[in-house]
Amino acid sequence: MAPPIDQLTKEGYDLQFGTNVIGPYVFTKRLLPLLTAGAKSSDDKRARVVNTSSIGQIFTDTIHFEALGDVPLRKEIGINKMYLESKLVSCIRL
């Protein structure tokens, strides 16, 4: 939680966003073939992915997508607000 503000993913995104949003998305996407195959043998023919977050998402109503890279705005927003924003993004249902 709340890594140093200057740390980025290897792709250049804010590390907190990479950990809380991009990582779970990529992991789930890579599991889809296995989930689809497993659903065929389940009683109800379904597979489920349950994503969890934290209550931190209720403390912000803004997501600064323009601050996800190595830009000065990210440092202005700060690590705690970036954490809350990453939790809000992770609650979005697609």
Backbone as numpy.savetxt, mean C-alpha at the origin, in Angstrom:
# Nx Ny Nz CAx CAy CAz Cx Cy Cz
7.26 0.99 10.24 6.42 2.17 10.24 7.30 3.41 10.24
6.96 4.34 9.36 7.61 5.64 9.28 9.13 5.55 9.14
9.61 4.97 8.03 11.06 4.94 7.81 11.58 6.35 7.55
12.87 6.56 7.61 13.41 7.89 7.33 12.88 8.42 5.99
12.54 9.70 5.97 11.88 10.31 4.81 12.73 10.24 3.54
14.03 10.10 3.67 14.88 10.07 2.47 14.99 8.68 1.86
14.37 7.66 2.46 14.46 6.31 1.91 13.38 6.08 0.85
13.81 5.50 -0.26 12.93 5.23 -1.39 13.00 3.75 -1.76
11.99 3.28 -2.47 12.06 1.94 -3.05 13.08 1.98 -4.19
13.47 0.83 -4.70 14.43 0.83 -5.81 13.81 1.46 -7.07
12.47 1.53 -7.12 11.79 2.16 -8.25 11.65 3.68 -8.06
12.05 4.18 -6.88 12.02 5.62 -6.64 10.80 6.15 -5.93
10.01 5.27 -5.35 8.82 5.69 -4.60 9.14 5.83 -3.12
8.36 6.62 -2.43 8.45 6.72 -0.98 8.42 5.31 -0.39
9.35 5.00 0.50 9.47 3.64 1.03 8.22 3.21 1.79
7.60 4.12 2.53 6.39 3.77 3.27 5.27 3.38 2.32
5.11 4.12 1.22 4.11 3.81 0.21 4.43 2.47 -0.44
5.70 2.23 -0.71 6.11 0.96 -1.31 5.78 -0.22 -0.41
5.99 -0.04 0.90 5.73 -1.10 1.86 4.25 -1.34 2.08
3.48 -0.27 2.21 2.06 -0.41 2.56 1.12 -0.55 1.38
1.55 -0.16 0.19 0.64 -0.17 -0.96 1.19 -1.02 -2.11
2.34 -0.66 -2.61 2.88 -1.35 -3.79 3.21 -2.81 -3.48
3.87 -3.06 -2.35 4.24 -4.42 -1.99 3.06 -5.37 -1.90
2.02 -5.03 -1.12 0.86 -5.92 -1.05 0.15 -6.11 -2.39
0.12 -5.05 -3.20 -0.51 -5.16 -4.52 0.25 -6.17 -5.40
1.57 -6.00 -5.48 2.38 -6.89 -6.31 2.30 -8.34 -5.79
2.37 -8.50 -4.48 2.28 -9.83 -3.89 0.95 -10.51 -4.25
-0.15 -9.78 -4.09 -1.47 -10.32 -4.42 -1.58 -10.64 -5.90
-1.09 -9.75 -6.74 -1.16 -9.98 -8.19 -0.39 -11.25 -8.57
0.74 -11.47 -7.93 1.53 -12.67 -8.23 0.87 -13.94 -7.70
0.05 -13.80 -6.67 -0.65 -14.96 -6.11 -1.91 -15.33 -6.90
-2.40 -14.45 -7.74 -3.68 -14.69 -8.43 -3.75 -16.03 -9.16
-2.74 -16.45 -9.90 -2.85 -17.77 -10.55 -3.06 -18.90 -9.54
-2.37 -18.84 -8.41 -2.53 -19.88 -7.39 -3.91 -19.79 -6.72
-4.36 -18.58 -6.48 -5.69 -18.40 -5.88 -6.78 -18.91 -6.82
-6.64 -18.61 -8.08 -7.62 -19.07 -9.08 -7.64 -20.60 -9.15
-6.48 -21.19 -9.16 -6.40 -22.66 -9.19 -6.96 -23.27 -7.91
-6.64 -22.69 -6.79 -7.14 -23.19 -5.51 -8.64 -23.07 -5.37
-9.20 -22.03 -5.96 -10.66 -21.84 -5.89 -11.40 -23.01 -6.52
-10.83 -23.58 -7.53 -11.48 -24.70 -8.23 -11.69 -25.90 -7.32
-10.82 -26.06 -6.33 -10.94 -27.21 -5.44 -11.61 -26.87 -4.10
-11.98 -25.61 -3.90 -12.64 -25.25 -2.64 -14.13 -25.57 -2.71
-14.75 -25.72 -1.56 -16.18 -26.06 -1.51 -17.06 -25.03 -2.20
-16.72 -23.76 -2.02 -17.58 -22.72 -2.62 -17.01 -22.17 -3.93
-15.91 -22.75 -4.39 -15.28 -22.36 -5.66 -14.80 -20.91 -5.66
-14.41 -20.43 -4.50 -13.96 -19.04 -4.39 -12.62 -18.99 -3.66
-11.90 -17.94 -3.92 -10.67 -17.63 -3.19 -10.81 -16.20 -2.68
-10.16 -15.92 -1.58 -10.28 -14.60 -0.99 -8.91 -14.05 -0.64
-8.81 -12.74 -0.75 -7.64 -12.03 -0.28 -8.17 -10.98 0.70
-7.65 -11.00 1.89 -8.08 -10.04 2.90 -6.92 -9.10 3.17
-7.13 -7.82 2.90 -6.11 -6.82 3.18 -6.48 -6.11 4.47
-5.51 -5.90 5.29 -5.75 -5.17 6.53 -4.94 -3.88 6.53
-5.39 -2.95 7.30 -4.69 -1.68 7.41 -4.66 -1.31 8.88
-4.59 -0.04 9.16 -4.64 0.41 10.54 -5.66 1.51 10.66
-6.00 1.83 11.85 -6.96 2.91 12.07 -6.37 4.26 11.68
-5.07 4.29 11.42 -4.40 5.53 11.04 -5.03 6.21 9.84
-5.68 5.46 8.99 -6.28 6.05 7.79 -7.40 7.03 8.11
-7.97 6.98 9.32 -9.06 7.92 9.64 -8.54 9.31 9.99
-7.22 9.45 10.14 -6.65 10.73 10.54 -6.22 11.60 9.37
-6.54 11.18 8.16 -6.25 12.01 6.99 -7.33 11.79 5.94
-7.55 12.82 5.14 -8.50 12.69 4.04 -7.86 13.11 2.72
-6.54 13.21 2.74 -5.80 13.67 1.57 -4.72 12.65 1.21
-4.56 12.46 -0.09 -3.47 11.63 -0.58 -2.69 12.49 -1.58
-1.46 12.77 -1.27 -0.60 13.56 -2.15 0.16 12.61 -3.09
-0.49 12.18 -4.15 0.16 11.27 -5.08 1.40 11.91 -5.71
1.38 13.24 -5.83 2.51 13.94 -6.42 3.74 13.94 -5.50
3.59 13.48 -4.27 4.69 13.46 -3.30 5.29 12.06 -3.13
4.93 11.13 -3.99 5.40 9.75 -3.81 6.81 9.51 -4.30
7.34 10.42 -5.08 8.72 10.30 -5.56 9.66 11.11 -4.69
10.88 11.26 -5.15 11.89 12.02 -4.42 11.73 13.50 -4.73
10.73 14.11 -4.12 10.41 15.52 -4.35 10.39 16.26 -3.01
10.64 17.56 -3.01 10.64 18.33 -1.76 9.32 18.25 -0.99
8.19 18.16 -1.70 6.88 18.11 -1.04 6.80 16.94 -0.06
7.41 15.81 -0.41 7.38 14.63 0.47 8.00 14.97 1.82
9.08 15.70 1.80 9.74 16.08 3.06 8.93 17.13 3.81
8.23 18.00 3.08 7.35 18.97 3.73 6.20 18.27 4.45
5.63 17.28 3.80 4.52 16.54 4.39 4.99 15.80 5.64
6.14 15.18 5.57 6.74 14.50 6.71 6.37 13.03 6.81
7.16 12.31 7.60 7.01 10.86 7.66 5.69 10.42 8.28
5.21 11.12 9.28 3.97 10.69 9.94 2.77 10.86 9.01
2.68 11.97 8.32 1.56 12.20 7.39 1.67 11.25 6.20
2.89 11.00 5.71 3.05 10.06 4.61 2.59 8.66 5.04
2.85 8.30 6.28 2.39 7.02 6.81 0.86 6.96 6.77
0.20 8.01 7.29 -1.26 8.04 7.32 -1.83 7.98 5.90
-1.21 8.69 4.98 -1.69 8.67 3.60 -1.53 7.28 2.98
-0.44 6.59 3.30 -0.26 5.24 2.76 -1.33 4.30 3.31
-1.75 4.51 4.53 -2.81 3.68 5.11 -4.15 4.00 4.46
-4.38 5.25 4.12 -5.62 5.62 3.43 -5.65 4.99 2.05
-4.55 5.05 1.33 -4.49 4.42 0.00 -4.74 2.93 0.09
-4.20 2.29 1.11 -4.35 0.83 1.22 -5.77 0.40 1.55
-6.62 1.35 1.91 -8.03 1.03 2.19 -8.94 1.18 0.98
-8.42 1.69 -0.11 -9.23 1.89 -1.30 -9.56 0.54 -1.92
-10.83 0.33 -2.19 -11.25 -0.92 -2.82 -11.31 -0.72 -4.33
-10.70 -1.62 -5.05 -10.70 -1.54 -6.50 -11.72 -2.47 -7.09
